[in-house]
Amino acid sequence: MSKNFAIIGVAGYIAPRHLKAIKEVNGNLVAAYDIADAVGILDTYFPACDFFTNETSFFEFLAQQQTLDYLVICSPNYLHEAHCLAGLQLATTIICEKPLSLTVESLHTLKAAQQQSGKQIYTILQLRLLPMLIQLKKEMEQSTTNKFEVNIEYYTPRGKWYHQSWKGDIEKSGGIATNIGIHLFDLVTWLFGNCKQLHVEENTKTTSIGTLHLDKASIHWNLSIDSNLRAKRQMSINGKVYEFTEGFSDLHTQAYREIIKGNGFTIDNIFPSVAIVEQIRKSIPSA
């Protein structure tokens, strides 16, 4: 049976991946909301979808729907908690883009609301679904090596627009360690265990550099949105390089299929990485 979806933030960068996923799981998009009205992308996937630029009208419309199975949240990071809570009030399952929230305290709030509502909040951690990384996790679990040396280099150049948008506002995005690094920190905690210690070497509007000490690895990260750098997404483990650029864009449909089966990634899965990026945001770089 086809599932009914609604989406918040349909004019944003990440929304087309969700629209494509909804279509590919044979879902039906009943409503979309965004403060921007440049949403011609809807014609490609769901031209009959009701569209709103007013949030109150959007939620009033959803409250009148007899069946709404999923609310998809692609709004700016700082709005995720409020939109998740509003969605739970509709008694619907939530699918929220990363980061699910900016703070551990907020995650606790969402978990309590989720338990009270009886509905589930899922988030998108598609790197965990990348076959290469699933195989890597198996290798890490079977390895007799006690400690791994890991180096992460993630360069995703951004122009001047970035700093004028909500993404350039650390209070709204969480800074680049959160906005572009959350998947990577989730990945390393999934592979190598809990964070024991964290040192920040540099933390600016364009660069985040530091070291994590996890149960089974020392991680050195270098994240940058410097427009002068060439794009790069790779991780080396004891000198062996893994390239995972494609993993960020090709796995949303698989993530949706798992969610529909009840196997999606939950609040508990995202706690470790949110704790790390929150600590990075609050840290003073080492002298």
C-alpha positions in Angstrom: 0.0 0.0 0.0 1.3 3.5 -0.9 2.5 5.6 2.0 1.5 9.3 2.3 4.3 11.8 2.9 4.6 15.6 3.6 7.8 17.6 3.5 9.1 20.7 5.2 11.9 22.5 3.4 11.2 21.5 -0.2 13.1 24.4 -1.8 16.4 23.4 -0.1 19.5 21.7 -1.4 18.8 18.3 0.1 15.1 18.1 -0.7 15.4 16.6 -4.3 17.1 13.5 -2.9 14.0 13.0 -0.6 11.5 13.7 -3.4 13.3 11.1 -5.5 13.3 8.6 -2.7 9.6 9.1 -2.0 8.9 8.5 -5.6 11.1 5.4 -5.8 9.4 3.8 -2.8 6.0 4.4 -4.5 5.0 7.0 -1.9 2.6 9.8 -2.4 3.5 13.4 -1.4 0.4 15.1 -0.2 1.8 18.5 0.9 5.0 20.5 0.9 6.1 23.6 2.8 8.8 26.2 2.3 9.2 29.9 2.9 10.6 30.1 -0.6 8.2 29.6 -3.5 10.8 28.6 -6.1 9.8 24.9 -6.0 9.4 23.9 -9.6 11.2 20.7 -8.6 7.8 19.4 -7.5 6.6 19.2 -11.1 9.3 16.5 -11.7 8.0 14.3 -9.0 4.6 15.3 -7.5 2.9 18.0 -9.5 -0.5 17.4 -7.7 1.1 18.0 -4.3 -0.4 20.9 -2.2 2.2 23.5 -1.5 2.3 26.1 1.3 4.5 29.1 2.1 2.8 29.6 5.5 3.7 27.1 8.2 0.5 27.5 10.1 -1.6 26.7 7.0 0.6 23.7 6.2 0.1 22.1 9.6 -3.6 22.9 9.6 -3.9 21.2 6.3 -2.0 18.1 7.6 -4.2 18.0 10.7 -7.2 17.5 8.4 -5.6 14.5 6.5 -7.0 11.2 7.4 -3.8 9.4 6.8 -0.3 10.9 7.0 2.4 8.2 7.4 5.6 10.3 7.3 6.6 13.9 7.8 10.0 14.6 6.1 12.0 17.5 7.6 14.6 19.2 5.4 14.5 22.6 7.1 17.5 24.5 8.5 19.3 22.7 11.3 18.1 25.0 14.1 14.5 24.3 13.2 14.7 20.5 13.3 13.7 20.1 16.9 10.6 22.3 16.6 9.5 20.6 13.4 10.0 17.1 14.8 7.9 18.0 17.8 5.2 19.5 15.6 5.2 16.4 13.5 4.8 14.1 16.5 1.7 16.2 17.5 0.2 15.0 14.2 0.8 11.4 15.3 3.0 10.7 12.3 6.5 9.1 11.9 9.3 11.6 11.3 12.2 11.4 8.8 14.6 14.2 9.6 17.8 15.1 7.7 21.1 15.4 9.5 21.8 16.7 12.1 18.7 15.6 13.9 19.5 18.2 16.4 22.2 20.6 17.5 22.6 19.5 21.1 22.4 16.4 23.3 19.8 18.2 25.5 17.6 18.6 22.4 18.0 14.9 21.6 16.8 14.0 25.1 13.8 16.3 24.5 12.9 14.6 21.2 13.3 11.2 22.7 10.9 12.0 25.5 8.4 13.4 23.1 8.8 10.4 20.8 8.1 8.0 23.7 5.0 9.9 24.7 3.7 10.0 21.2 4.3 6.4 20.4 5.8 7.4 17.0 9.3 7.1 15.8 11.9 9.7 14.7 14.3 8.5 12.1 17.3 10.3 10.7 19.4 9.9 7.5 22.8 8.4 8.0 23.3 7.1 4.5 27.1 6.4 4.8 26.2 3.5 7.1 24.4 1.9 4.1 27.4 2.2 1.7 28.5 -1.4 0.9 32.2 -0.4 1.0 31.8 0.9 4.5 29.6 -2.0 5.7 32.4 -4.3 4.6 34.9 -2.1 6.3 33.0 -2.3 9.6 33.1 -6.1 9.4 36.8 -5.9 8.8 37.3 -3.6 11.8 35.3 -5.9 14.0 37.4 -8.9 13.0 40.7 -7.2 13.1 43.2 -8.0 15.9 44.6 -4.5 15.7 44.1 -2.7 19.0 44.3 0.8 17.7 43.8 2.4 14.3 45.3 5.6 13.0 42.7 7.4 10.9 42.9 10.6 8.9 39.8 12.3 7.5 40.0 15.0 4.9 36.7 16.6 3.8 36.9 19.6 1.6 33.7 20.9 0.1 34.3 24.4 -1.3 31.6 27.0 -0.8 31.2 30.5 -2.2 30.4 33.8 -0.4 26.7 32.9 -0.4 27.3 30.3 2.3 28.4 32.8 4.9 25.3 35.0 4.2 22.9 32.1 4.6 21.8 30.3 7.8 24.6 27.8 7.1 27.1 30.5 7.9 25.5 31.3 11.3 27.0 28.9 13.9 23.9 29.4 16.1 21.7 28.1 13.3 23.8 25.5 11.6 26.1 24.4 14.4 29.2 25.5 12.4 31.0 23.4 9.7 31.8 20.5 12.1 28.1 20.0 12.4 26.8 21.1 9.1 29.3 19.2 6.9 31.0 16.9 9.4 28.1 15.2 11.2 28.1 12.2 8.8 31.8 11.7 9.3 31.7 11.8 13.0 28.8 9.4 13.0 30.8 7.1 10.7 33.9 7.0 12.9 32.0 6.3 16.1 30.1 3.6 14.3 33.3 2.0 13.2 35.6 2.6 16.2 33.5 3.2 19.3 32.9 5.9 21.8 34.8 9.2 22.1 37.2 9.2 25.0 39.0 12.5 24.4 38.8 15.4 21.9 41.3 18.2 21.0 40.4 21.1 18.7 43.3 22.6 16.8 41.4 25.1 14.6 37.8 26.0 14.5 36.8 28.9 12.2 34.0 29.8 9.9 35.7 27.9 7.1 37.9 25.2 8.8 37.7 22.7 11.6 40.8 20.6 12.5 41.4 18.4 15.5 41.9 14.9 16.9 39.5 12.4 18.5 40.5 9.5 20.6 38.0 6.7 20.3 37.9 3.2 21.8 39.7 1.7 18.9 41.2 4.6 17.0 42.8 8.0 17.0 41.1 10.2 14.4 42.6 13.4 12.9 40.0 15.4 11.1 40.4 18.3 8.6 37.1 19.8 7.4 37.0 22.9 5.1 34.7 24.9 3.0 37.5 27.1 1.7 36.6 28.0 -1.9 40.3 27.8 -2.9 40.5 24.1 -2.2 39.6 21.3 -4.5 36.7 19.0 -3.4 37.9 16.0 -1.5 36.2 13.3 0.6 38.4 10.6 1.9 39.4 8.7 4.9 42.7 6.7 5.5 43.0 3.9 8.0 46.5 2.9 8.9 47.5 4.4 5.5 44.8 2.7 3.4 42.7 5.3 1.6 38.9 5.0 1.3 37.0 7.4 -1.0 33.3 7.9 -0.3 32.2 10.9 -2.3 29.3 9.0 -3.9 27.9 7.8 -0.6 26.5 11.1 0.2 24.0 11.3 -2.7 23.0 7.9 -3.8 21.5 6.1 -0.8 18.5 8.1 0.3 16.1 5.7 -1.4 17.7 2.7 0.4 17.4 4.7 3.6 13.7 5.2 3.0 13.2 1.5 2.2 14.8 0.6 5.6 12.7 3.2 7.4 9.5 1.8 5.9 10.5 -1.7 7.1 11.1 -0.2 10.6 14.9 -0.5 10.3 15.9 3.2 10.0 18.4 5.1 12.1 17.1 6.5 15.3 17.8 9.1 18.0 20.0 6.6 19.8 22.2 6.2 16.7 22.9 9.9 16.4 23.7 10.7 20.1 27.5 10.0 19.9 28.1 12.3 16.8 25.9 15.1 18.1 27.8 15.0 21.4 31.1 15.3 19.5 30.1 18.2 17.3 28.6 20.1 20.2 31.8 19.7 22.1 33.8 20.9 19.1 31.5 24.0 18.9 32.1 24.8 22.5 35.9 24.1 22.5 38.7 26.7 22.4 41.3 25.6 19.9 44.6 24.3 21.5 47.5 26.7 21.7 
